[in-house]
Structures are given as structure tokens and as C-alpha cells.
Amino acid sequence: MTNRFYFWKVLLFILLTLPIVLCTGLSLASEAEALNLLKAIENERMKYNCFHISYTEQRIDDGGITIKQEVDFDHGKIRKFHLKTEHFPGWAEVLNGDEFYRYTFDEHEDVMLAASNSEEAKYTGIYDPRILGLTDFPILPNTVKSCLLYGRLSGFTVEDTVLDGRKIKRVSINDNDEKKHWDIYITEPEFNLIKKVYSSSTINITITNKYDNPKLGPFPSEIKILRTDEGNTVFNRVINITDFEEKKTFAPDTFSYKAMNLPINTAVIDYRIHQRLGYWDGEKLVEKPVSIRHRSCMK
């Protein structure tokens, strides 16, 4: 009698726990597949570590102005030009190791030299261009991995779905503590991020990418970003990538103030020590401003 009771007790335990075990196994398998998809996107982007890229950004939420940006990227070193337009002064930025330079193309402006991890560098407009199309808020500390969320969140799931008539994978993640949810739509075998949707109690963000130009490497030809807050549009941008060229290397001076198209006698100010380092004479920094007329005669 005791053996029979023990048998039924064990059987009951198995029947009760089996759904939990199966569900947990499926959940772990789904998360593993989701992470593999996200890592595949990262791998595709990180293959490119030396290139030139050009793109325009139409700021619909800012009166519809269009900004053209050109970036040289070499293993983390960055030179970026925001080209001057009728409604936009334009500026040049350089990130090279521990140093960050910025110059606005306005009369009497100075070059700002700051630390690469400073607030001046973080929010000015320079960032790793490989995150284009992966985030709505491109800033310097962001990486491809951080934009894909894994490594700081867990509980990813994946399922097959259809988007615009095409079979696609949808990776989802919830942050239940803050009532946040993300959906990331990924194609196979290209591992392109086609769409990323974020929602919370107040904010909704949708990023939509179009891939129709194989000459752009891992980048979409068009990126649409829409952010609303309590139903009101606060950010509406369209980015069109117009040129991409993979490089083997750049000239040594590419990532310094020497390649920022500085006017003669532009001062360079080191914000780290709050001192002026000198004036640009067209080739180097000198202690005092030079006579432009004298320099012209020497040539």
C-alpha cells in the first residue's frame, strides 16, 4: 500500500511540474534564438570598422530643414562634418582617442578641445555611425550592442510573423518594472533590422528602415524615426544614406584639427585645462595670430 501511494504521489508531482518544465524549456529556447538574431545584426555591423559614409537628415519636426552629414570612421576614430546650409551654420567634429575637437563655421569661433568622455563630446552630434537605423537617439556612448538591448535586459522572445507581406522574425522584450516594451523585426539571412517599436505609458517610438541598395553595406538607404509623447509628435526625422565606401586606412591627419577646414588664425582652446593652445596658421598652431597678407605674399 505504501509503495502504491508513493507511486501515485510521484506521478502527480510529474504531471503538475511537467508544464512548467516544458514552458521554461521553450522560453529558454526562444530567448536563445532571439539573442542569436540580435548578435547576428551586431556582427554584420561590426564587420565594417574603416569607412566613409554620407547622409542627409530631414528634420520634419524642426521646420523641415535638411542637414547633410559626412563621416570618416576608422576603428573608433571619427571625423564628422555637418555641412553649412542657408538655415544651418554647420560644424566639424573630430574624435581621436582621448581628444575631442569641435568647430562651428561662424566668424570668430574657436576650436574647442575637450576630453572624449566629457559632456561637451557626449551631446554634440558625433557618434559611431554603425548605430544608424538602430536607435532614435544617437549619442557618443551608444554602441551597436547597447542599441540592440541585449546585455542589459533579459527575457527576450522570438516568433515568426509577417511584415509588409514578407516572412520575418519578431524579437520582443518587456521591462515590466517600468512598463516598457520593444519589438524588433529582423530579416534572415541578411540580418537587417527592418523595424523597431518602443512603447511605454507615455512615449512611443517607431524606427523603420528600407534596404534597397546593396552598395551601402550593412546600412539602410532610408531611416524613418517617429517619436510621440502622450500622442504629440516630438521627433520626426528621415535619414537618407547617400554614399558608403569601405576603406583600408585614412591619412594620419584625418582625425585631428588639421583636417577640419579651419580658417587661418582660428584659436584652439583646451577646455581640459582652460587655456588657449595657439592659433592655426594654415599648417600648425602658433603662439600669436599671423598676418594673412604676409602669409599670402610668402606663398
N, C-alpha and C positions, 0 to 999 in steps of 0.2 A: 504493500500500500504506500509505503514511504517512497519507494522508487518511482511508482506511478505518479505520485504527487510532485516529485522533483522534476519528472519529465515534462509534465504539463506546465509547471512553473517556468522552466527554461524555454519551452516553446512559446509561451505567452510573452516572455521578455523579448524573444527574437522577433515576433510579429509586431510588437509595439515599437521596437527600435529600428526595424528594417527601413521604413520610410524615411526616417531621419538620416540613416547612413546613406541611403540612395540619393536623397536630396543634397546632402553635404558633398557627396562624390560628384554629382552633376554640377554643383556650384563651383567646386574647385576646378573642374574641367573647363567650365565656361570662363572662369577668371583667367586660367592659363592661356586659353585661346585668345581672349581679349588682349592680354598683355603681349602675346606674340605679335598680334596685329599692330599694336602701338609701337612696339620695338622695331618692327619692320619699317614703319614710317620713319622713325628716327634714323635707322641705318641708311635708308635711301637719301635722307637729307645730309647726313654727316659724311657721306662719300665725297662731298664737294667741300673742300677746305681752302681753295685758292681760285677766285673767280672775280669777274666784273659783272655787275647787274645794274640795269636802269629800269626805272618805273615811274609812272605818274600816279598821283593821288588826287582824286577829285573829292573835295570836301563839301559835300552837299549840305551838311549842317552848318557850314561856315560861309554861306553865300554862294556856294558853287564854285569857289576858286579851285584851280588845278595847280598842283605843285609837282615839279619834276625833280626826281632824286637819282643820283648816280653814286654807286658804291663800289669800292675796291676792297676785297676781303682776302686776307692771306693768313690762315691759321690763327685767327683771333685778332689780328691787326686790321683796323678798319679806317678807310678814308671815305668820307661821305660829303657830297655836295648837294645842298638844297638850292637849285638854280634860281637866280633872280628873275622875277616877272614884274608885270605892271603893278600888281597888287601885293607883291611879296618881296621883301628885301633880299632874301637868300642868305645862306651862310655856309661855311665849310667847317667840318669837324674831323678830327683825327684821334684815333685811339691806338696807342702803341705801348704795349707793356704796362708800366705803372703811370704813364703820362697820357693826359687828355688835353687836346687843343681845340679851341673854338674861336671862329672869327666871323662876325656879321659884316656883310658887304655894305656898310654905311660909312659915310665920311667921318673921320676922327675916331673910329672904333679901334680898340686894341685887341690883340690876341690874348685870350685867357688860357693860361696853362694851369691845370688842376690835376689832382690825383685821379686815377682811373676809377677808384671806388668812391669818389666824392659825390655829393648831391648835385653838383654842377654837371657832372658827367651823366648821372643816372637819368635825369629827366629832360635832357636837351633834344634828343631825336636820333641819337646814334644807338645802334643795336645790331646784334647778329642777324644779318638778312635771311638766314636759313629759317627763321621763325615766321617769315611772311606766309600768311594764309592759315597759320595755326593758332593765332591769338588776335584779340581785338585791341590789346593794349601792349604794343611793342616797346619795351624799355630795355636798357642795357643789361640788367641782371638776368633777364629771361633767357632760357635755353630751350632747345628743341624738346628735350625731355620734360622740362617743367611745364611747357605748353601742352604736352600730351597727358599730363596729370599723374602718370604712374610714378611711384617713388615717394609720393606724399599723400596719396589716397589709396584705399583698397576697396575690395568688394565689386570689382568690375564684372560685368556680364556681357555676353555677346549673343546675337541672334541674326538669322538670315531675314532680310526684308527686301523691299523693292523701293527704289527712289528714281523718279523720272523714267519709269519703265525699265530700269536696269536692276538686276540682282546685285545686292550689296550687303555688307556686314554692318550691323549697328552695335557699337560698343556703348554701354550705359554705365553710369556711376551715380550714386546718391551720397550726399553728405547730410545724413539725417539730423545731425546736431544743429545745422544751420539751415535746413530745408532747402538745400541746393541740389540741382540735378543737371547732368550733362549727357548729351547724346552725340556720338562721333560716328560719322558714316564713312566707311573705308572700302575702297575697291581692291579686288585681287585680280591678277597677281601684281598689279602696278604699285599697290600700297600707297594710293593717293588719298588724302583727306579731302573728301568732297564737300562735307558739310559738318559744322559743329554748332550745336544748340545748347545754350545755357539758360536755365530758368531758376528763379528764386521767388520769394514772396513779393518782391517789387521790381526786380531787374530781369530783363530778357535780352539775350544776345544771340544773334544768328550770323554765322560766317559761312558764306557759300563760295566755293572755288570752282573755276572752269579750267579743265585741262584739255587744250586742243592744239598745242604747239610743242611737238617733241624737241624742238631746238632749245627749249627753256629748261632742260634738265628736269630736276625734281619740282620745279615751280609751276604754279598755275598761271595761265595767261591773264586771268581776271579774278579779283578777290572782292567780294561784296561784304561789307560789315554793317550791321544794323544793331544799335543798342537802344532799348527803351527803358524808361524808368516810370513805373506806375502808368504805363500806356503812352507816355510822352517821348517822342524821339529826342535823344540827347547826342547821338553819334551816328552819322550816316556817311560812309566813305566807300568809294570804288577805287581800287588799285589795279592798274593795268601794267603788267611787266612787259616791257618792250624789247629788252635785249639781255642776253645772258651769254657770257663767254668764259669757259673754263681756262685757267691759266696754270702755268708751271711755276712762275715766280713773278715778282714785280721788282722794279728798280728800287735800290736801297732807300732813296729819299722819298719814296711814295708816301710813307707813313710818318711824316714829320711836317712841321710848319713850312718847310721849304717847298712843299707841293700843294700849298693852299691858295696859290694865286694872290699873294699879299701885295698890296701897293707899297711902294718904297716909303720908308720912314714909319711904317706901322710898328707900334710898340708891342713888345711881348711882356705880359705881366704874369709873374709866377704867384698864383693865389695860395700856394702852399706856404710860402714864406713872406707873402705880401710885399714883393719887391719887383721892380722893373728890371728885366734881364738885358734889355737893349732895344735897338731899333733895326728893322730889316732894311738892308741897303741893296737888296736885289739878289744877293748871294749868301749873305751871312748876317749875324747880329753884330752891331757896332754900338759903341758907348753913347754917341751923340747922333742926332739926325744929320743926314748928308744933304749936300746941295744937289738937288735934282739936275739943275743946269750944268753944274760942274761934272756930274756923272755922265750926262749926255755928251759933253764935249770929249770926255775921256774915251767914249766908245767910238 
